[in-house]
Structure formats: structure tokens, C-alpha cells
Amino acid sequence: MSLNSVTIVGGGLSGFTVAKELRARGFTGTLTIIDPAGVPYDRPPLSKDYLLGHRTAEEIQLSVAQWFHDQQIQIVTGTAAALRPDDAAVVLNDGTEIVSDKVVLATGGTARRLPIPGGDLESILELRTREDADRLREVLRPGARLAIVGAGLIGAEVASSALPFGTEVVLIDPVDPPLVPAVGHELARRLHDMHPERGIRLVTGVPLSITADGAGHNLVMDSGETISADAILVGIGIVPQTALAEAADLDADNGVLVDEGQRTSHPNVYAVGDSARIRLADGTLLRRAEHWEHAMNTGATAAAALLGHELPRHGAGWFWSDRHGVHLEGVGSMTGEGTTIVREKDGQPSVVFRLDPDGYLAGCAAVDGGLTVRAARRIIDRRILVDPEQLADPGIDLKKLAR
Ligand SMILES: Cc1cc2nc3c(=O)[nH]c(=O)nc-3n(C[C@H](O)[C@H](O)[C@H](O)COP(=O)(O)OP(=O)(O)OC[C@H]3O[C@@H](n4cnc5c(N)ncnc54)[C@H](O)[C@@H]3O)c2cc1C
């Protein structure tokens, strides 16, 4: 059957990329993106430049409104309430029905809430949308007390972004240091230590309950301490938005299950980005990724698969994060069995490599080392065997080892 129309539910980076790639690959049929926020925008700046006021709402749009017009991509401002896979039909909240040849689910995730008494209080802040960032920005005032639960990527970025406003920050996490699975112990330690060096109070522990009154919030910790704050932000990960898929009987398991072409268990429906999880042909479920580049890559893959083109190859997973003026990047896996090699700069760990038991590079993370991470990715993707001594030597340019 020829493809004449595609409806994309969700206008985050993954949904946007599906549309952009379909057009780039020559698709001239009807293309519709449904999203409650209208014109798609980028999320990483919400905890960085947008929160700091360095970029406006227009400046974080993934493309300007005119581009969508020129590309004949229709943006429907609304929310999909139901999916009928057999008809490739999407029903909106207002009852409108959009029927097309294929549907792509690009619904991302919602912020995970604390499963404790008071964890569902309306006044507790989260950070997924532009509105969330605007609400958070209002509490960033000189002397205001902000407690952040979760010191992984987003929590740490917000802690850092709050400092120029003169806000007093308490950063809470059950683990010290967090992020070890993503960047290895040595870099995780260095990154976590940057917080108290800049005046942020670190608390290691588990919140047991939250109460709120006119004066603010009280967070009772497992240590018995009560932390008082004007506002609480919870950044403990996301819950993938699988409700539409599950209600339509598509396979889901902590994500809408897809094959390597982003096809769900129904031939009319694809899924991409944070909400999708790959199930390999032998049934193995891969870890669901929640990173920007993954959203873009899966969108590009879905576009190729929809058109029957060869699937693009993307290489090892990559992410970045920014805090306290340093830029962190990571690629591949830092968690598997094997050995760790650390490069130091100015007496501090700056690059961490993870070698698998056969001596091949499995993962790499670096502070202010984007080019090194890029070279590491090449080494991982091409399975180049490198000498561990050379990896450890900061005098050796990794690009040379990647040739
Ligand atoms: C604050 C923040 C900072 C980040 N920083 C980084 C970073 O530095 N580096 C990095 O690698 N990654 C970062 N990320 C992660 C990255 O932004 C996400 O992985 C990426 O946005 C995922 O894209 P997505 O399209 O899958 O989902 P999303 O961006 O979540 O988009 C999903 C869209 O679907 C819409 N939607 C959901 N349900 C429906 C429905 N029923 N009907 C219609 N629309 C619906 C939602 O409203 C949303 O607009 C950050 C994320 C956040 C929130």
C-alpha cells in the first residue's frame, strides 16, 4: 500500500524529527503533528538557557511556524485521547478524529512523582514543559529556599541554574554520588562535589513525606531531619506515556515496544523517542533511553521505515549535560563488566573509559571533552582495539587512536 498520510502524536523532538525526515526523504503526502503545546520546542534548554532567561520561548522552538507552513506540516494544537490502530485513527479530546495511513506515537514521558505522602501535592514542581520552567522560574528569587529531590541530570542542572538568582538550594538524593551508571564513579564524584563547592547543600537520604502550608513546604527525611523550603522540585526521572498504546492493546512494557524500525506490535502504528522501547527479534528488551539524540535518531529511523527505505545506523548512544559551567558528555555503556581507565587533568578526573572484558571500549564520559567523546564513539562503533596505556595517557589525542 502506498503511503499518503501520517499522523504524529506528540510534537517533541522525536515527533518533529519524524515529520522533518519524512519530508527530507521526499514524502509529499499529508503530515499532521498533534501536540497540546502547538509548535514543537526543544526541552534541554528548559533547565539551562531558557530557565536562566538567556533564550526566549521562540528561540527554543525546533523550527519557526513558517517552516511548518512551507513544509506543509499541519500542527493540530490538542491532545489525542484514543487510538484505533486498525483504522490508523486518532481521536482528540474534543472528539475530532484524524484518520491516516500510519500513526506515529511520540508522546514522551511525564515526570515521575514521589510515591510518598504529600508526593502528589499540586504545589510540588516538576520540569518537563515550558510551563513547568516558567513556574519554576517564578520561585527563583534571592533568598528563596528551593529543595530539589533527585541529583541526577535535570536536578543537578536546575541546582546550578538556580544559583545566579541568589536562591538557596538543597539537593537531595538517596545515592552519593549519583550518576555512576552514566559516567563512572570518578566523574560522578567530581561532578557531585561541585555542588557544595558552590554553596549548594547536599543531603543524602530518602524523603518520607511532604507537607505544605502558607509558609512553604516541609520535607521529612529518613534521617529524621525536616527540610523546610519555599518550593520543592522533583527530578527523579520519567514515566513513559504509554496510555494510548496500552488502551489500544499494543504491546508495552515500560515503553511502547517497537522493533529496530520503530514498528509497534500493530503494523499501522510506530513509536519513537522517550516513550518507545526496543524489543529485539529474539525478544530481548533493551533499556529505554531518555536522551535528546536518541529521540532524534528514533524519529529518523521511523521515517525511513515508514517509507520502506534502508534503516539508518546510529552508533553508540550519546548524551550531554551542563552544570556549574562545565559540559559533560557520555557515550556507550559505563555499566557492564570490565575495567575502568581514568584520564586526569589538573589533578582531577576528566575522562573515564570503560573497557569490556575483551578489552574493547564500551563507554566513555568526559567533562569538557566533547572531541574525546566523539573519538571514543568512533572507537566503540568500529570496534577498534586500543592500548589501555594509551587510553590512560592524557598526552595522546584520542582521535589518533580512532583512525
Ligand atoms: C528539562 C530537560 C532537560 C533535558 N536536558 C537534556 C540534555 O541536556 N541532554 C540530553 O541528551 N537530553 C536532555 N533531555 C531529554 C530530552 O529532551 C528528551 O529525551 C527528549 O525531549 C525526548 O523527546 P520526545 O519527543 O521523545 O518526548 P518529549 O520531548 O517529551 O515530547 C513528547 C510530546 O508529546 C506530547 N504528548 C504526550 N501525550 C500526548 C497526547 N496524548 N496527545 C498529543 N500530544 C501528546 C507532549 O505534550 C510532548 O510535547 C532533557 C529533558 C528535559 C525535560
The ligand as an SDF file (V2000), in Angstrom:
LIG
                    3D

 53 58  0  0  0  0  0  0  0  0999 V2000
   14.4220   19.8540   31.3440 C   0  0  0  0  0  0  0  0  0  0  0  0
   15.0200   18.8360   30.4420 C   0  0  0  0  0  0  0  0  0  0  0  0
   16.3710   18.9110   30.1350 C   0  0  0  0  0  0  0  0  0  0  0  0
   16.9460   17.9560   29.2960 C   0  0  0  0  0  0  0  0  0  0  0  0
   18.2750   18.0590   29.0130 N   0  0  0  0  0  0  0  0  0  0  0  0
   18.8520   17.1230   28.2160 C   0  0  0  0  0  0  0  0  0  0  0  0
   20.2350   17.2120   27.9220 C   0  0  0  0  0  0  0  0  0  0  0  0
   20.9340   18.1190   28.3560 O   0  0  0  0  0  0  0  0  0  0  0  0
   20.7760   16.2470   27.1310 N   0  0  0  0  0  0  0  0  0  0  0  0
   20.0510   15.2090   26.6350 C   0  0  0  0  0  0  0  0  0  0  0  0
   20.6100   14.3450   25.9380 O   0  0  0  0  0  0  0  0  0  0  0  0
   18.7160   15.1100   26.8850 N   0  0  0  0  0  0  0  0  0  0  0  0
   18.1050   16.0460   27.6720 C   0  0  0  0  0  0  0  0  0  0  0  0
   16.7700   15.9640   27.9510 N   0  0  0  0  0  0  0  0  0  0  0  0
   15.9970   14.8240   27.4120 C   0  0  0  0  0  0  0  0  0  0  0  0
   15.4130   15.1260   26.0380 C   0  0  0  0  0  0  0  0  0  0  0  0
   14.9120   16.4160   25.9720 O   0  0  0  0  0  0  0  0  0  0  0  0
   14.3310   14.1170   25.7610 C   0  0  0  0  0  0  0  0  0  0  0  0
   14.9420   12.8550   25.6440 O   0  0  0  0  0  0  0  0  0  0  0  0
   13.5450   14.4320   24.5030 C   0  0  0  0  0  0  0  0  0  0  0  0
   12.8360   15.6300   24.6620 O   0  0  0  0  0  0  0  0  0  0  0  0
   12.5670   13.3060   24.1910 C   0  0  0  0  0  0  0  0  0  0  0  0
   11.8160   13.6750   23.0730 O   0  0  0  0  0  0  0  0  0  0  0  0
   10.4090   13.0020   22.8070 P   0  0  0  0  0  0  0  0  0  0  0  0
    9.9100   13.6100   21.5420 O   0  0  0  0  0  0  0  0  0  0  0  0
   10.5060   11.5390   22.8800 O   0  0  0  0  0  0  0  0  0  0  0  0
    9.4920   13.4090   24.0360 O   0  0  0  0  0  0  0  0  0  0  0  0
    9.0630   14.8200   24.5850 P   0  0  0  0  0  0  0  0  0  0  0  0
   10.0920   15.8480   24.3160 O   0  0  0  0  0  0  0  0  0  0  0  0
    8.6480   14.5840   25.9950 O   0  0  0  0  0  0  0  0  0  0  0  0
    7.7780   15.1860   23.7060 O   0  0  0  0  0  0  0  0  0  0  0  0
    6.5860   14.4500   23.8080 C   0  0  0  0  0  0  0  0  0  0  0  0
    5.4530   15.3560   23.3810 C   0  0  0  0  0  0  0  0  0  0  0  0
    4.2710   14.5730   23.2490 O   0  0  0  0  0  0  0  0  0  0  0  0
    3.1820   15.3230   23.7430 C   0  0  0  0  0  0  0  0  0  0  0  0
    2.1130   14.4010   24.0900 N   0  0  0  0  0  0  0  0  0  0  0  0
    2.0770   13.4660   25.0590 C   0  0  0  0  0  0  0  0  0  0  0  0
    0.9030   12.8140   25.0670 N   0  0  0  0  0  0  0  0  0  0  0  0
    0.1800   13.3520   24.0500 C   0  0  0  0  0  0  0  0  0  0  0  0
   -1.1220   13.1100   23.5580 C   0  0  0  0  0  0  0  0  0  0  0  0
   -1.9310   12.1780   24.0980 N   0  0  0  0  0  0  0  0  0  0  0  0
   -1.5810   13.8600   22.5100 N   0  0  0  0  0  0  0  0  0  0  0  0
   -0.7590   14.8030   21.9280 C   0  0  0  0  0  0  0  0  0  0  0  0
    0.4770   15.0690   22.3670 N   0  0  0  0  0  0  0  0  0  0  0  0
    0.9400   14.3530   23.4270 C   0  0  0  0  0  0  0  0  0  0  0  0
    3.7730   16.0310   24.9550 C   0  0  0  0  0  0  0  0  0  0  0  0
    2.9760   17.1370   25.3230 O   0  0  0  0  0  0  0  0  0  0  0  0
    5.1360   16.4340   24.4200 C   0  0  0  0  0  0  0  0  0  0  0  0
    5.1060   17.6990   23.7920 O   0  0  0  0  0  0  0  0  0  0  0  0
   16.1600   16.9110   28.7690 C   0  0  0  0  0  0  0  0  0  0  0  0
   14.7970   16.8340   29.0900 C   0  0  0  0  0  0  0  0  0  0  0  0
   14.2330   17.7890   29.9110 C   0  0  0  0  0  0  0  0  0  0  0  0
   12.7590   17.7000   30.2610 C   0  0  0  0  0  0  0  0  0  0  0  0
  1  2  1  0
  2  3  1  0
  2 52  2  0
  3  4  2  0
  4  5  1  0
  4 50  1  0
  5  6  2  0
  6  7  1  0
  6 13  1  0
  7  8  2  0
  7  9  1  0
  9 10  1  0
 10 11  2  0
 10 12  1  0
 12 13  2  0
 13 14  1  0
 14 15  1  0
 14 50  1  0
 15 16  1  0
 16 17  1  0
 16 18  1  0
 18 19  1  0
 18 20  1  0
 20 21  1  0
 20 22  1  0
 22 23  1  0
 23 24  1  0
 24 25  2  0
 24 26  1  0
 24 27  1  0
 27 28  1  0
 28 29  2  0
 28 30  1  0
 28 31  1  0
 31 32  1  0
 32 33  1  0
 33 34  1  0
 33 48  1  0
 34 35  1  0
 35 36  1  0
 35 46  1  0
 36 37  1  0
 36 45  1  0
 37 38  2  0
 38 39  1  0
 39 40  1  0
 39 45  2  0
 40 41  1  0
 40 42  2  0
 42 43  1  0
 43 44  2  0
 44 45  1  0
 46 47  1  0
 46 48  1  0
 48 49  1  0
 50 51  2  0
 51 52  1  0
 52 53  1  0
M  END
$$$$
